């Protein structure tokens, strides 16, 4: 009787664990996409800064870093 109950419990839990794994995978993929978009956006921000020539090189770098930092924060919030 205990063995049957144990097997039944395992059989019922397996689909729930699979759904959780899929959900976490989707969260990781979303976070990865956000980080990649932030990288692209950071590069574009730096290029736009150089083209506009309204800031020094270090200020343009700081803008790029801030952009990427914000992307990492958003990705972290999505993932966790």
PDB file of N, CA, C and O in Angstrom, chain B, residues numbered from 101:
ATOM      1  N   UNK B 101       0.828  -1.196   0.000  1.00  0.00           N
ATOM      2  CA  UNK B 101       0.000   0.000   0.000  1.00  0.00           C
ATOM      3  C   UNK B 101       0.872   1.259   0.000  1.00  0.00           C
ATOM      4  O   UNK B 101       0.605   2.190  -0.759  1.00  0.00           O
ATOM      5  N   UNK B 102       1.909   1.299   0.840  1.00  0.00           N
ATOM      6  CA  UNK B 102       2.786   2.456   0.896  1.00  0.00           C
ATOM      7  C   UNK B 102       3.541   2.623  -0.412  1.00  0.00           C
ATOM      8  O   UNK B 102       3.751   3.744  -0.875  1.00  0.00           O
ATOM      9  N   UNK B 103       3.942   1.526  -0.998  1.00  0.00           N
ATOM     10  CA  UNK B 103       4.670   1.578  -2.265  1.00  0.00           C
ATOM     11  C   UNK B 103       3.775   2.140  -3.363  1.00  0.00           C
ATOM     12  O   UNK B 103       4.218   2.954  -4.174  1.00  0.00           O
ATOM     13  N   UNK B 104       2.537   1.717  -3.390  1.00  0.00           N
ATOM     14  CA  UNK B 104       1.606   2.213  -4.403  1.00  0.00           C
ATOM     15  C   UNK B 104       1.343   3.704  -4.211  1.00  0.00           C
ATOM     16  O   UNK B 104       1.262   4.449  -5.188  1.00  0.00           O
ATOM     17  N   UNK B 105       1.212   4.139  -2.979  1.00  0.00           N
ATOM     18  CA  UNK B 105       0.999   5.548  -2.688  1.00  0.00           C
ATOM     19  C   UNK B 105       2.222   6.369  -3.107  1.00  0.00           C
ATOM     20  O   UNK B 105       2.092   7.464  -3.655  1.00  0.00           O
ATOM     21  N   UNK B 106       3.392   5.831  -2.844  1.00  0.00           N
ATOM     22  CA  UNK B 106       4.637   6.499  -3.230  1.00  0.00           C
ATOM     23  C   UNK B 106       4.735   6.633  -4.749  1.00  0.00           C
ATOM     24  O   UNK B 106       5.078   7.699  -5.259  1.00  0.00           O
ATOM     25  N   UNK B 107       4.439   5.571  -5.460  1.00  0.00           N
ATOM     26  CA  UNK B 107       4.495   5.587  -6.926  1.00  0.00           C
ATOM     27  C   UNK B 107       3.461   6.567  -7.476  1.00  0.00           C
ATOM     28  O   UNK B 107       3.754   7.318  -8.407  1.00  0.00           O
ATOM     29  N   UNK B 108       2.278   6.565  -6.922  1.00  0.00           N
ATOM     30  CA  UNK B 108       1.231   7.482  -7.359  1.00  0.00           C
ATOM     31  C   UNK B 108       1.661   8.934  -7.131  1.00  0.00           C
ATOM     32  O   UNK B 108       1.425   9.790  -7.983  1.00  0.00           O
ATOM     33  N   UNK B 109       2.272   9.206  -6.015  1.00  0.00           N
ATOM     34  CA  UNK B 109       2.761  10.554  -5.722  1.00  0.00           C
ATOM     35  C   UNK B 109       3.815  10.985  -6.729  1.00  0.00           C
ATOM     36  O   UNK B 109       3.780  12.110  -7.227  1.00  0.00           O
ATOM     37  N   UNK B 110       4.738  10.108  -7.026  1.00  0.00           N
ATOM     38  CA  UNK B 110       5.792  10.404  -8.003  1.00  0.00           C
ATOM     39  C   UNK B 110       5.183  10.672  -9.379  1.00  0.00           C
ATOM     40  O   UNK B 110       5.566  11.627 -10.056  1.00  0.00           O
ATOM     41  N   UNK B 111       4.247   9.841  -9.784  1.00  0.00           N
ATOM     42  CA  UNK B 111       3.620   9.993 -11.096  1.00  0.00           C
ATOM     43  C   UNK B 111       2.878  11.325 -11.189  1.00  0.00           C
ATOM     44  O   UNK B 111       2.871  11.954 -12.247  1.00  0.00           O
ATOM     45  N   UNK B 112       2.266  11.751 -10.119  1.00  0.00           N
ATOM     46  CA  UNK B 112       1.530  13.013 -10.138  1.00  0.00           C
ATOM     47  C   UNK B 112       2.459  14.225 -10.076  1.00  0.00           C
ATOM     48  O   UNK B 112       2.098  15.293 -10.569  1.00  0.00           O
ATOM     49  N   UNK B 113       3.631  14.088  -9.491  1.00  0.00           N
ATOM     50  CA  UNK B 113       4.553  15.209  -9.366  1.00  0.00           C
ATOM     51  C   UNK B 113       5.401  15.454 -10.618  1.00  0.00           C
ATOM     52  O   UNK B 113       5.831  16.583 -10.853  1.00  0.00           O
ATOM     53  N   UNK B 114       5.640  14.449 -11.398  1.00  0.00           N
ATOM     54  CA  UNK B 114       6.508  14.582 -12.581  1.00  0.00           C
ATOM     55  C   UNK B 114       5.996  15.658 -13.545  1.00  0.00           C
ATOM     56  O   UNK B 114       6.794  16.496 -13.964  1.00  0.00           O
ATOM     57  N   UNK B 115       4.722  15.684 -13.916  1.00  0.00           N
ATOM     58  CA  UNK B 115       4.270  16.756 -14.823  1.00  0.00           C
ATOM     59  C   UNK B 115       4.425  18.152 -14.216  1.00  0.00           C
ATOM     60  O   UNK B 115       4.746  19.104 -14.927  1.00  0.00           O
ATOM     61  N   UNK B 116       4.202  18.277 -12.917  1.00  0.00           N
ATOM     62  CA  UNK B 116       4.353  19.580 -12.272  1.00  0.00           C
ATOM     63  C   UNK B 116       5.799  20.046 -12.334  1.00  0.00           C
ATOM     64  O   UNK B 116       6.051  21.230 -12.554  1.00  0.00           O
ATOM     65  N   UNK B 117       6.739  19.158 -12.149  1.00  0.00           N
ATOM     66  CA  UNK B 117       8.152  19.521 -12.223  1.00  0.00           C
ATOM     67  C   UNK B 117       8.546  19.888 -13.647  1.00  0.00           C
ATOM     68  O   UNK B 117       9.354  20.793 -13.856  1.00  0.00           O
ATOM     69  N   UNK B 118       7.985  19.196 -14.617  1.00  0.00           N
ATOM     70  CA  UNK B 118       8.285  19.507 -16.018  1.00  0.00           C
ATOM     71  C   UNK B 118       7.771  20.894 -16.377  1.00  0.00           C
ATOM     72  O   UNK B 118       8.450  21.638 -17.085  1.00  0.00           O
ATOM     73  N   UNK B 119       6.596  21.250 -15.905  1.00  0.00           N
ATOM     74  CA  UNK B 119       6.033  22.577 -16.179  1.00  0.00           C
ATOM     75  C   UNK B 119       6.888  23.651 -15.530  1.00  0.00           C
ATOM     76  O   UNK B 119       7.127  24.700 -16.129  1.00  0.00           O
ATOM     77  N   UNK B 120       7.348  23.404 -14.319  1.00  0.00           N
ATOM     78  CA  UNK B 120       8.201  24.378 -13.634  1.00  0.00           C
ATOM     79  C   UNK B 120       9.521  24.556 -14.386  1.00  0.00           C
ATOM     80  O   UNK B 120      10.016  25.676 -14.512  1.00  0.00           O
ATOM     81  N   UNK B 121      10.080  23.483 -14.872  1.00  0.00           N
ATOM     82  CA  UNK B 121      11.340  23.566 -15.622  1.00  0.00           C
ATOM     83  C   UNK B 121      11.136  24.361 -16.909  1.00  0.00           C
ATOM     84  O   UNK B 121      11.993  25.163 -17.281  1.00  0.00           O
ATOM     85  N   UNK B 122      10.036  24.152 -17.579  1.00  0.00           N
ATOM     86  CA  UNK B 122       9.750  24.892 -18.807  1.00  0.00           C
ATOM     87  C   UNK B 122       9.565  26.369 -18.505  1.00  0.00           C
ATOM     88  O   UNK B 122      10.046  27.225 -19.247  1.00  0.00           O
ATOM     89  N   UNK B 123       8.878  26.663 -17.429  1.00  0.00           N
ATOM     90  CA  UNK B 123       8.661  28.056 -17.040  1.00  0.00           C
ATOM     91  C   UNK B 123       9.987  28.740 -16.726  1.00  0.00           C
ATOM     92  O   UNK B 123      10.219  29.872 -17.150  1.00  0.00           O
ATOM     93  N   UNK B 124      10.845  28.067 -15.997  1.00  0.00           N
ATOM     94  CA  UNK B 124      12.162  28.650 -15.670  1.00  0.00           C
ATOM     95  C   UNK B 124      12.993  28.836 -16.933  1.00  0.00           C
ATOM     96  O   UNK B 124      13.731  29.814 -17.054  1.00  0.00           O
ATOM     97  N   UNK B 125      12.877  27.915 -17.858  1.00  0.00           N
ATOM     98  CA  UNK B 125      13.594  28.042 -19.120  1.00  0.00           C
ATOM     99  C   UNK B 125      13.119  29.280 -19.878  1.00  0.00           C
ATOM    100  O   UNK B 125      13.929  30.022 -20.433  1.00  0.00           O
ATOM    101  N   UNK B 126      11.817  29.498 -19.900  1.00  0.00           N
ATOM    102  CA  UNK B 126      11.274  30.687 -20.561  1.00  0.00           C
ATOM    103  C   UNK B 126      11.764  31.959 -19.881  1.00  0.00           C
ATOM    104  O   UNK B 126      12.082  32.941 -20.551  1.00  0.00           O
ATOM    105  N   UNK B 127      11.826  31.944 -18.549  1.00  0.00           N
ATOM    106  CA  UNK B 127      12.333  33.108 -17.812  1.00  0.00           C
ATOM    107  C   UNK B 127      13.793  33.377 -18.147  1.00  0.00           C
ATOM    108  O   UNK B 127      14.185  34.528 -18.342  1.00  0.00           O
ATOM    109  N   UNK B 128      14.598  32.324 -18.214  1.00  0.00           N
ATOM    110  CA  UNK B 128      16.018  32.496 -18.559  1.00  0.00           C
ATOM    111  C   UNK B 128      16.171  33.047 -19.965  1.00  0.00           C
ATOM    112  O   UNK B 128      17.015  33.910 -20.208  1.00  0.00           O
ATOM    113  N   UNK B 129      15.363  32.556 -20.889  1.00  0.00           N
ATOM    114  CA  UNK B 129      15.432  33.033 -22.267  1.00  0.00           C
ATOM    115  C   UNK B 129      15.023  34.501 -22.350  1.00  0.00           C
ATOM    116  O   UNK B 129      15.653  35.277 -23.068  1.00  0.00           O
ATOM    117  N   UNK B 130      13.990  34.884 -21.634  1.00  0.00           N
ATOM    118  CA  UNK B 130      13.561  36.284 -21.621  1.00  0.00           C
ATOM    119  C   UNK B 130      14.654  37.177 -21.043  1.00  0.00           C
ATOM    120  O   UNK B 130      14.928  38.252 -21.576  1.00  0.00           O
ATOM    121  N   UNK B 131      15.276  36.732 -19.958  1.00  0.00           N
ATOM    122  CA  UNK B 131      16.358  37.503 -19.348  1.00  0.00           C
ATOM    123  C   UNK B 131      17.542  37.627 -20.309  1.00  0.00           C
ATOM    124  O   UNK B 131      18.156  38.690 -20.409  1.00  0.00           O
ATOM    125  N   UNK B 132      17.854  36.560 -20.999  1.00  0.00           N
ATOM    126  CA  UNK B 132      18.953  36.588 -21.982  1.00  0.00           C
ATOM    127  C   UNK B 132      18.645  37.583 -23.096  1.00  0.00           C
ATOM    128  O   UNK B 132      19.520  38.345 -23.507  1.00  0.00           O
ATOM    129  N   UNK B 133      17.414  37.582 -23.583  1.00  0.00           N
ATOM    130  CA  UNK B 133      17.025  38.519 -24.633  1.00  0.00           C
ATOM    131  C   UNK B 133      17.125  39.968 -24.161  1.00  0.00           C
ATOM    132  O   UNK B 133      17.554  40.840 -24.917  1.00  0.00           O
ATOM    133  N   UNK B 134      16.733  40.223 -22.923  1.00  0.00           N
ATOM    134  CA  UNK B 134      16.826  41.572 -22.374  1.00  0.00           C
ATOM    135  C   UNK B 134      18.285  42.017 -22.305  1.00  0.00           C
ATOM    136  O   UNK B 134      18.609  43.149 -22.663  1.00  0.00           O
ATOM    137  N   UNK B 135      19.169  41.122 -21.843  1.00  0.00           N
ATOM    138  CA  UNK B 135      20.595  41.478 -21.763  1.00  0.00           C
ATOM    139  C   UNK B 135      21.176  41.738 -23.149  1.00  0.00           C
ATOM    140  O   UNK B 135      21.946  42.682 -23.327  1.00  0.00           O
ATOM    141  N   UNK B 136      20.824  40.928 -24.117  1.00  0.00           N
ATOM    142  CA  UNK B 136      21.324  41.137 -25.479  1.00  0.00           C
ATOM    143  C   UNK B 136      20.813  42.450 -26.059  1.00  0.00           C
ATOM    144  O   UNK B 136      21.560  43.170 -26.721  1.00  0.00           O
ATOM    145  N   UNK B 137      19.555  42.761 -25.816  1.00  0.00           N
ATOM    146  CA  UNK B 137      19.006  44.038 -26.282  1.00  0.00           C
ATOM    147  C   UNK B 137      19.707  45.206 -25.612  1.00  0.00           C
ATOM    148  O   UNK B 137      19.953  46.231 -26.247  1.00  0.00           O
ATOM    149  N   UNK B 138      20.030  45.058 -24.330  1.00  0.00           N
ATOM    150  CA  UNK B 138      20.727  46.125 -23.608  1.00  0.00           C
ATOM    151  C   UNK B 138      22.124  46.332 -24.182  1.00  0.00           C
ATOM    152  O   UNK B 138      22.586  47.469 -24.275  1.00  0.00           O
ATOM    153  N   UNK B 139      22.801  45.260 -24.566  1.00  0.00           N
ATOM    154  CA  UNK B 139      24.121  45.400 -25.188  1.00  0.00           C
ATOM    155  C   UNK B 139      24.025  46.175 -26.495  1.00  0.00           C
ATOM    156  O   UNK B 139      24.798  47.101 -26.739  1.00  0.00           O
ATOM    157  N   UNK B 140      23.074  45.787 -27.325  1.00  0.00           N
ATOM    158  CA  UNK B 140      22.885  46.454 -28.609  1.00  0.00           C
ATOM    159  C   UNK B 140      22.529  47.924 -28.394  1.00  0.00           C
ATOM    160  O   UNK B 140      23.049  48.806 -29.078  1.00  0.00           O
ATOM    161  N   UNK B 141      21.655  48.170 -27.455  1.00  0.00           N
ATOM    162  CA  UNK B 141      21.234  49.530 -27.162  1.00  0.00           C
ATOM    163  C   UNK B 141      22.406  50.345 -26.606  1.00  0.00           C
ATOM    164  O   UNK B 141      22.543  51.529 -26.917  1.00  0.00           O
ATOM    165  N   UNK B 142      23.239  49.720 -25.793  1.00  0.00           N
ATOM    166  CA  UNK B 142      24.415  50.408 -25.259  1.00  0.00           C
ATOM    167  C   UNK B 142      25.385  50.798 -26.361  1.00  0.00           C
ATOM    168  O   UNK B 142      25.922  51.905 -26.357  1.00  0.00           O
ATOM    169  N   UNK B 143      25.607  49.900 -27.297  1.00  0.00           N
ATOM    170  CA  UNK B 143      26.485  50.220 -28.431  1.00  0.00           C
ATOM    171  C   UNK B 143      25.917  51.379 -29.241  1.00  0.00           C
ATOM    172  O   UNK B 143      26.640  52.296 -29.630  1.00  0.00           O
ATOM    173  N   UNK B 144      24.615  51.322 -29.488  1.00  0.00           N
ATOM    174  CA  UNK B 144      23.967  52.378 -30.264  1.00  0.00           C
ATOM    175  C   UNK B 144      24.035  53.711 -29.522  1.00  0.00           C
ATOM    176  O   UNK B 144      24.256  54.754 -30.138  1.00  0.00           O
ATOM    177  N   UNK B 145      23.850  53.680 -28.218  1.00  0.00           N
ATOM    178  CA  UNK B 145      23.929  54.894 -27.410  1.00  0.00           C
ATOM    179  C   UNK B 145      25.309  55.516 -27.517  1.00  0.00           C
ATOM    180  O   UNK B 145      25.444  56.730 -27.667  1.00  0.00           O
ATOM    181  N   UNK B 146      26.332  54.679 -27.438  1.00  0.00           N
ATOM    182  CA  UNK B 146      27.701  55.190 -27.525  1.00  0.00           C
ATOM    183  C   UNK B 146      27.979  55.758 -28.919  1.00  0.00           C
ATOM    184  O   UNK B 146      28.589  56.820 -29.038  1.00  0.00           O
ATOM    185  N   UNK B 147      27.545  55.072 -29.963  1.00  0.00           N
ATOM    186  CA  UNK B 147      27.744  55.574 -31.321  1.00  0.00           C
ATOM    187  C   UNK B 147      27.018  56.898 -31.537  1.00  0.00           C
ATOM    188  O   UNK B 147      27.561  57.821 -32.143  1.00  0.00           O
ATOM    189  N   UNK B 148      25.784  56.982 -31.038  1.00  0.00           N
ATOM    190  CA  UNK B 148      25.023  58.231 -31.165  1.00  0.00           C
ATOM    191  C   UNK B 148      25.715  59.363 -30.417  1.00  0.00           C
ATOM    192  O   UNK B 148      25.726  60.505 -30.877  1.00  0.00           O
ATOM    193  N   UNK B 149      26.281  59.047 -29.286  1.00  0.00           N
ATOM    194  CA  UNK B 149      26.996  60.045 -28.494  1.00  0.00           C
ATOM    195  C   UNK B 149      28.206  60.564 -29.271  1.00  0.00           C
ATOM    196  O   UNK B 149      28.449  61.770 -29.306  1.00  0.00           O
ATOM    197  N   UNK B 150      28.958  59.668 -29.888  1.00  0.00           N
ATOM    198  CA  UNK B 150      30.124  60.081 -30.671  1.00  0.00           C
ATOM    199  C   UNK B 150      29.707  60.918 -31.881  1.00  0.00           C
ATOM    200  O   UNK B 150      30.353  61.914 -32.209  1.00  0.00           O
ATOM    201  N   UNK B 151      28.634  60.509 -32.533  1.00  0.00           N
ATOM    202  CA  UNK B 151      28.172  61.231 -33.722  1.00  0.00           C
ATOM    203  C   UNK B 151      27.717  62.643 -33.340  1.00  0.00           C
ATOM    204  O   UNK B 151      28.041  63.614 -34.024  1.00  0.00           O
ATOM    205  N   UNK B 152      26.968  62.744 -32.250  1.00  0.00           N
ATOM    206  CA  UNK B 152      26.477  64.044 -31.800  1.00  0.00           C
ATOM    207  C   UNK B 152      27.627  64.916 -31.287  1.00  0.00           C
ATOM    208  O   UNK B 152      27.555  66.144 -31.339  1.00  0.00           O
ATOM    209  N   UNK B 153      28.693  64.266 -30.789  1.00  0.00           N
ATOM    210  CA  UNK B 153      29.884  64.955 -30.305  1.00  0.00           C
ATOM    211  C   UNK B 153      29.558  65.993 -29.234  1.00  0.00           C
ATOM    212  O   UNK B 153      30.166  67.063 -29.187  1.00  0.00           O
ATOM    213  N   UNK B 154      28.599  65.667 -28.381  1.00  0.00           N
ATOM    214  CA  UNK B 154      28.224  66.617 -27.351  1.00  0.00           C
ATOM    215  C   UNK B 154      28.752  66.233 -25.971  1.00  0.00           C
ATOM    216  O   UNK B 154      28.495  66.931 -24.990  1.00  0.00           O
ATOM    217  N   UNK B 155      29.484  65.130 -25.895  1.00  0.00           N
ATOM    218  CA  UNK B 155      30.043  64.692 -24.622  1.00  0.00           C
ATOM    219  C   UNK B 155      31.450  64.184 -24.845  1.00  0.00           C
ATOM    220  O   UNK B 155      31.859  63.897 -25.970  1.00  0.00           O
ATOM    221  N   UNK B 156      32.181  64.080 -23.748  1.00  0.00           N
ATOM    222  CA  UNK B 156      33.529  63.518 -23.855  1.00  0.00           C
ATOM    223  C   UNK B 156      33.435  62.001 -23.997  1.00  0.00           C
ATOM    224  O   UNK B 156      32.375  61.409 -23.793  1.00  0.00           O
ATOM    225  N   UNK B 157      34.544  61.395 -24.342  1.00  0.00           N
ATOM    226  CA  UNK B 157      34.589  59.944 -24.519  1.00  0.00           C
ATOM    227  C   UNK B 157      34.196  59.230 -23.226  1.00  0.00           C
ATOM    228  O   UNK B 157      33.456  58.247 -23.259  1.00  0.00           O
ATOM    229  N   UNK B 158      34.686  59.718 -22.095  1.00  0.00           N
ATOM    230  CA  UNK B 158      34.360  59.056 -20.825  1.00  0.00           C
ATOM    231  C   UNK B 158      32.874  59.188 -20.498  1.00  0.00           C
ATOM    232  O   UNK B 158      32.279  58.265 -19.941  1.00  0.00           O
ATOM    233  N   UNK B 159      32.275  60.317 -20.836  1.00  0.00           N
ATOM    234  CA  UNK B 159      30.838  60.473 -20.591  1.00  0.00           C
ATOM    235  C   UNK B 159      30.026  59.535 -21.480  1.00  0.00           C
ATOM    236  O   UNK B 159      29.003  58.999 -21.052  1.00  0.00           O
ATOM    237  N   UNK B 160      30.478  59.341 -22.706  1.00  0.00           N
ATOM    238  CA  UNK B 160      29.802  58.393 -23.601  1.00  0.00           C
ATOM    239  C   UNK B 160      29.923  56.973 -23.057  1.00  0.00           C
ATOM    240  O   UNK B 160      28.968  56.198 -23.109  1.00  0.00           O
ATOM    241  N   UNK B 161      31.104  56.636 -22.535  1.00  0.00           N
ATOM    242  CA  UNK B 161      31.290  55.304 -21.944  1.00  0.00           C
ATOM    243  C   UNK B 161      30.366  55.113 -20.751  1.00  0.00           C
ATOM    244  O   UNK B 161      29.785  54.042 -20.578  1.00  0.00           O
ATOM    245  N   UNK B 162      30.227  56.147 -19.929  1.00  0.00           N
ATOM    246  CA  UNK B 162      29.345  56.046 -18.758  1.00  0.00           C
ATOM    247  C   UNK B 162      27.895  55.823 -19.181  1.00  0.00           C
ATOM    248  O   UNK B 162      27.167  55.057 -18.550  1.00  0.00           O
ATOM    249  N   UNK B 163      27.482  56.498 -20.254  1.00  0.00           N
ATOM    250  CA  UNK B 163      26.122  56.284 -20.756  1.00  0.00           C
ATOM    251  C   UNK B 163      25.932  54.834 -21.184  1.00  0.00           C
ATOM    252  O   UNK B 163      24.906  54.217 -20.895  1.00  0.00           O
ATOM    253  N   UNK B 164      26.929  54.303 -21.873  1.00  0.00           N
ATOM    254  CA  UNK B 164      26.858  52.909 -22.326  1.00  0.00           C
ATOM    255  C   UNK B 164      26.800  51.970 -21.125  1.00  0.00           C
ATOM    256  O   UNK B 164      25.994  51.039 -21.099  1.00  0.00           O
ATOM    257  N   UNK B 165      27.641  52.210 -20.149  1.00  0.00           N
ATOM    258  CA  UNK B 165      27.656  51.353 -18.954  1.00  0.00           C
ATOM    259  C   UNK B 165      26.337  51.405 -18.212  1.00  0.00           C
ATOM    260  O   UNK B 165      25.822  50.379 -17.768  1.00  0.00           O
ATOM    261  N   UNK B 166      25.788  52.612 -18.079  1.00  0.00           N
ATOM    262  CA  UNK B 166      24.506  52.761 -17.381  1.00  0.00           C
ATOM    263  C   UNK B 166      23.400  51.999 -18.112  1.00  0.00           C
ATOM    264  O   UNK B 166      22.556  51.356 -17.489  1.00  0.00           O
ATOM    265  N   UNK B 167      23.420  52.080 -19.418  1.00  0.00           N
ATOM    266  CA  UNK B 167      22.429  51.377 -20.223  1.00  0.00           C
ATOM    267  C   UNK B 167      22.532  49.868 -20.010  1.00  0.00           C
ATOM    268  O   UNK B 167      21.520  49.194 -19.814  1.00  0.00           O
ATOM    269  N   UNK B 168      23.744  49.346 -20.049  1.00  0.00           N
ATOM    270  CA  UNK B 168      23.934  47.906 -19.858  1.00  0.00           C
ATOM    271  C   UNK B 168      23.600  47.490 -18.430  1.00  0.00           C
ATOM    272  O   UNK B 168      23.048  46.413 -18.207  1.00  0.00           O
ATOM    273  N   UNK B 169      23.933  48.337 -17.472  1.00  0.00           N
ATOM    274  CA  UNK B 169      23.612  48.045 -16.066  1.00  0.00           C
ATOM    275  C   UNK B 169      22.097  47.939 -15.881  1.00  0.00           C
ATOM    276  O   UNK B 169      21.605  47.039 -15.201  1.00  0.00           O
ATOM    277  N   UNK B 170      21.369  48.869 -16.494  1.00  0.00           N
ATOM    278  CA  UNK B 170      19.900  48.817 -16.406  1.00  0.00           C
ATOM    279  C   UNK B 170      19.359  47.538 -17.038  1.00  0.00           C
ATOM    280  O   UNK B 170      18.413  46.942 -16.523  1.00  0.00           O
ATOM    281  N   UNK B 171      19.954  47.117 -18.147  1.00  0.00           N
ATOM    282  CA  UNK B 171      19.543  45.876 -18.797  1.00  0.00           C
ATOM    283  C   UNK B 171      19.775  44.665 -17.912  1.00  0.00           C
ATOM    284  O   UNK B 171      18.941  43.761 -17.851  1.00  0.00           O
ATOM    285  N   UNK B 172      20.913  44.649 -17.227  1.00  0.00           N
ATOM    286  CA  UNK B 172      21.189  43.528 -16.313  1.00  0.00           C
ATOM    287  C   UNK B 172      20.201  43.514 -15.161  1.00  0.00           C
ATOM    288  O   UNK B 172      19.759  42.446 -14.739  1.00  0.00           O
ATOM    289  N   UNK B 173      19.847  44.698 -14.642  1.00  0.00           N
ATOM    290  CA  UNK B 173      18.861  44.758 -13.557  1.00  0.00           C
ATOM    291  C   UNK B 173      17.502  44.239 -14.015  1.00  0.00           C
ATOM    292  O   UNK B 173      16.854  43.463 -13.312  1.00  0.00           O
ATOM    293  N   UNK B 174      17.073  44.681 -15.214  1.00  0.00           N
ATOM    294  CA  UNK B 174      15.781  44.209 -15.738  1.00  0.00           C
ATOM    295  C   UNK B 174      15.801  42.704 -15.957  1.00  0.00           C
ATOM    296  O   UNK B 174      14.822  42.019 -15.662  1.00  0.00           O
ATOM    297  N   UNK B 175      16.910  42.187 -16.470  1.00  0.00           N
ATOM    298  CA  UNK B 175      17.017  40.736 -16.706  1.00  0.00           C
ATOM    299  C   UNK B 175      16.963  39.978 -15.388  1.00  0.00           C
ATOM    300  O   UNK B 175      16.325  38.929 -15.300  1.00  0.00           O
ATOM    301  N   UNK B 176      17.621  40.496 -14.372  1.00  0.00           N
ATOM    302  CA  UNK B 176      17.610  39.849 -13.058  1.00  0.00           C
ATOM    303  C   UNK B 176      16.182  39.799 -12.515  1.00  0.00           C
ATOM    304  O   UNK B 176      15.750  38.782 -11.971  1.00  0.00           O
ATOM    305  N   UNK B 177      15.456  40.910 -12.668  1.00  0.00           N
ATOM    306  CA  UNK B 177      14.076  40.962 -12.163  1.00  0.00           C
ATOM    307  C   UNK B 177      13.169  39.982 -12.903  1.00  0.00           C
ATOM    308  O   UNK B 177      12.254  39.415 -12.305  1.00  0.00           O
ATOM    309  N   UNK B 178      13.409  39.781 -14.179  1.00  0.00           N
ATOM    310  CA  UNK B 178      12.607  38.816 -14.943  1.00  0.00           C
ATOM    311  C   UNK B 178      12.947  37.397 -14.508  1.00  0.00           C
ATOM    312  O   UNK B 178      12.061  36.560 -14.335  1.00  0.00           O
ATOM    313  N   UNK B 179      14.225  37.140 -14.335  1.00  0.00           N
ATOM    314  CA  UNK B 179      14.666  35.776 -14.039  1.00  0.00           C
ATOM    315  C   UNK B 179      14.293  35.363 -12.616  1.00  0.00           C
ATOM    316  O   UNK B 179      13.907  34.215 -12.399  1.00  0.00           O
ATOM    317  N   UNK B 180      14.394  36.245 -11.669  1.00  0.00           N
ATOM    318  CA  UNK B 180      14.122  35.901 -10.269  1.00  0.00           C
ATOM    319  C   UNK B 180      12.937  36.671  -9.789  1.00  0.00           C
ATOM    320  O   UNK B 180      12.536  36.531  -8.634  1.00  0.00           O
TER     321      UNK B 180
END
